[in-house]
Structure formats: C-alpha cells, structure tokens
Amino acid sequence: MATVIPSQVDISNEESLRLVLNFLKVYLPKSLQLWQLLGYVQRGFTTKEHIWPHQLFVDDQDQIKCVVLVYSIIGFTTDCHLLDENKETSARYVLFFCHPDNDHILMTLLEQCVPWNQVEIFMYSNNDYQFSTMIESLVREKNLGDLHVNSASQIEIKRETLEMTKAKIMQHIPSDITIRRLSVVDASFINDHWRYKSKFSLNIIQYEIEHLPAFGAYHNEQLVSWCLTRFDGSFGIVFTLPEFRRLGLASLKKKLFKVLTLVIRV
C-alpha cells in the first residue's frame, strides 16, 4: 500500500480551492456539507477569516481522493482579547469527505492532520452509514472521551416541489402568527435559549442573521420560534418556545427555508 503524505491546500489560493471544490462537486450530494462550507468561503458568504485558524488537507493535489478540513469559529468574535487568548488553543471542528473505497487514505489523513487534543466536534455526511463504525473506533482508540461526533443526513428536492411548497406555506400559518426574517436584536434571545451557547455563539448568531437567511415566528411581536442558516450552509438552531409547540411552526419554517435558500445553494 502506497504511503500517504498529506498535502495542505491554501484556501486563499483561488485555483487550489477551485480544484478541491470541483472534486467535491462530482460526489454531490454525499460531499454536500464540506462542499457547502468551502463554497461559502469561495463566494464570500463566510470568509476564511471566520473559520480561522483553519487547515485544509488532501491526499494528493493532482489526484484528490480525500479532503479533511480542520477549522475554528473564534474568527466570528468581535472581542480581540478573546482572539488573542484562544487562537492557539481554540477548539477545532473537523469536516471530511472520502472518495468511495479509500477509507484507509482518510484514516491516514485524520491520524496525521487532526489536532486531537483540540477537537470538539466531528461532522460528516452519513446517509449510508459508511463512516459510523470507523469514526467511533477512532474516538475509542484515541480515548477521546466526550468528543462530539455528528452525522448529517441530506435530501434532494426538485425545484418544482419547492415552488409548490412555497405556494402552500402561507395557507397553514396560524392567523395570530407572523413569519418573517429575524432581526439582529433577536440574537441575544436566541443565544440564551441555545443549548450550545458559548462565548463565541452570540457573534456567530448575529453574523448569520445579518448575512444569511434566518426566519422567526412572532406572536404579538414576540419571537416564539426560529430557524437559521448556519455559516457552513446547514440549517440549525431550530427552536420553539414550549408554550407554542405542536403548532407546526418549526416544520413551516424549515419548508420556508428550503424555498428561500435555494438561490444560494444553486
């Protein structure tokens, strides 16, 4: 078996980033999560400074089979003291994609490129459960304890279906509920109700509300339910206040998202 020597890609280099995106695009939708985040960086929805410190690795820049992205979220903060304090020790997130039948290459990249003592969350697409056992074994072998491993599912929806959904949405909104874009003034309220609230989360939520599709349901001008487009292109922070649950508000917002975010996914 040939030795795998990881190669780091400079995401500031447009050509190098384009080659990685072209590889990932071939394997959509399985590569969607990583393709979306790097695509957001390429198109400016999320900047490379926001996910700094970051490192993008491939097995071979001339013939890519595996891609691993290690990044942080401290770049969203506006507190320079926090940046100086955490830039070297900040928690890292990991996204990856592997060409089919090349799991051994992926494992080598992960082993060599991931700063295990700093990793907080693993994210990977897992529609066919290809990586479940592999990642769980890796976490066990390295005694990583509370490392949070997230597998993401993806679906494909035809444009015609989205348009039909858009036409029906307004018919199902309760008469005393208004759904509209979130305002930055809602960020603190949303952050206070988020289970993953951290010293960086408020800045991330504010950025996502300002720059990406983010919608809330309001009752008498009081925010009661919400859903945001995350900086990596996924939907997240879906929440409804307990007293307003079972009205289908979360479902309505997610349907609305599928329609209104199509323009930035195509």
N, C-alpha and C positions, 0 to 999 in steps of 0.2 A: 504494500500500500504506500503510495507516494506521501512524502512529508508535506503537511500543510503549513505554510508560512503566512500568517495573517498580513494583509495589506491595508493600511489606513487610508481612507479617502477624505480629501479636503472638501467639505460641503460648500466652502466658499468658491471653489472652482466649478464654474457652470458646466463645463464639459464632463468633468468627473461625476458630478451629481446627476447629470442627464443620463450617463451610461448606467448608473445604478437604477434610476427610475425606469429606464427602458427595460431593464431586466425584470424588475418587479411587475411592470405593466403586463408582460407576457403571461404572468401567472395569476392575474386577477380572476376571481375575487379572493383567492386564498392569500394573496400578498397584500390585500387592501389596507390593512392597518398601518403597516410600515410605509407603503406607497403613499398613503394619505398624508402622514406626518411630514415626510420628506417633500412631498408635492406642495404642502402648505408652506414649507420653508422656501422652496423654489419660487413660489408665486407671491410670497410676502404676507400671507395670512398670519403665519407665525414666523418670526425671524430666527436666524441662527443664534442670535444673542439671547433669545428667550430660553433656548434649551441648552445653554452653555452652563458648565463645561460639557462638551459632547465629543464623542469619538465614533466614527463610522468605519466599520471594518468589512472587508470582503476577503474571500479566499484567494481570488485571482482577478486582478482588474481587467485582464484581457479576456477571460472566460469565467464570468461570475457564476457561482453555484449557490453561495450562501452570503447573506448580509446580516450583520449584527450592529445595532445602534445602541450605544450607551449614552444616556443624557441625564441632565438635571433640570429642575424647574426653578432654580433660585434666580434665574435671569428675569423672572416676572416681577420681582420685588423692586420697590422704589426706595427701599431703605439701604443706602450704601454701606452702612455699618454691618448689616446682615450679610451683604455680599462679601465684604472683606473677611468676615468671620467664618463663612461657610463655603467659600469657593473650592477649597481643597478637600473638605470633609463632608460635603453635602451628599445627601442620599442620592443614589443613582437609579434610574429606571432603564429597563432593557426591553428592546423590541427586536425581533429577528424574523427572518424568512429563509427557508432552505429549499433548494431545488429537490424535487422528489428523488428518493433513493440515494441521498447524500447526507444522511443523518450523521455519519461519522465525521464529516467535514464540519458540520455545525457544532458538534460536541467539542471538537478541537478549538474552534473559534471561541466558543463560550469559555472553555477552560483557560485559554490564554489571554483573552481580551477583557473579560469582565472583572472589575474590582470587587470581589466577593464580599469583602468586609464593609462595603458601602452600599451594596444593592438593597433597595427597599421593595421594588415591585418588578416582577416579570410580566410582560404582556405578550400574548401570541394568539394567532388565529388557530382555532382548533375545531373546525367544523367536522373533520373526520377523526378527531382524537389522535392524530398522528404523534403529537408531542407529549401527551399527558404523562405516560409512564416514564419517558425519557427525562423530562424535567423534574418530576417527582423523585426519581432515583438520584438525579444530580443534587437536588436540595438535601436529600438524606445523606448521601455520601460525603458532602461537604459540611454536614452538620450545621445547616444554615438556619435552623430553628424557625423563627417567625417570619421568614421571608414570604412576602405576599405574592402568590402566583395567580394571575388572572388569565383565563382563556376567553377569547372573544368569538362570538358567533356572528355570521354575516348573512344577509339575504339580498337577493336581487329582485328588483321591482321594475316592471315595464313603465315607460313614461305614460302610456295611455292609462294605466291603473292609477298612477299618481294624480293625473288630471281628474279622473272620475272621483277619487277620494277628496280632492280639493273642493269639488262642487258639492259634495255631501256634508262636509265638515260643519259648516255653519248651521245646518239643519238640526244638529244634535247638541249644540251648546245650550245649556240651561239659560233661561231668559234673564236671570239675575247674575250671570257670569259673563265677563268680557275677557277675551283672549287677545293680547297684544304684545308687542316687543317689550322686553324688560328694560328698565332704566338703570343707570349706574347707581342711583340712590337705593335700589333694591339689593345691591351686592352684600351689604353688611347683614341684612336679614337672612339672605340665602346662606351666607357663610356660617352664621350662627346655628343654622339647622342642618349643616352638613356633617356627616359622621366622620369625614376625613379632614376636618378643619385643622389648619396648621398655621404657622407664622407666615407662610407664603400664599396660602389659599385665597385670601381676600384679594390680593393683587391679581391672581390668575382669573378669578371670577369677574373682577372689574374689566380686565382685558377682553375676556370672552364676550361679555355683554356689549362692550363698545365696538368690537371688530367682527363678531361672528353672529349668526342667527341665534337669538335667545328669546324665549317666549314665556309669558306667565299668564295665569288665570287670576282675574281680580273679582272680588265680591265687595261691592260698595267701596271701590277704590283700594281695598286691602288685598295685597298679594296673598293668595291661598295655595297656589300650585305653580310649579315651574319646571322647565327643561332647557338645558343649554347645549350648544355645540361646543365641545371641548377643543382645546388648542391643537389636539392631534387629529381632529376631524371626526371623532366619535360623538355619540350622543351621551350625555351624562348629567349628573346632579339632578335626577328626576325626583321630585318630592311633592307631596300634597299634605297640607296640614290635616291632622287626624279627623277633625270635625267636618272636613269637606271631602273625605274619601268615599268611595263607592258611587261617585257621580260620573265616573269615566273621564275625569279631567286629564289624567296622565296619558291615557290612551289617545284622547283627542289631540293633545299637544304633540305626541310622537308622530301621529299621522300628519299633522300640520308641518312638522319638521321635514318629513320625507318629501313633501311637496316643495317647501320653500328653500331647502338646502340643495336641491338638485342642481341649481345653476353653478354652485361652487364645487360640485363633485364631478361634473362632466368635463 
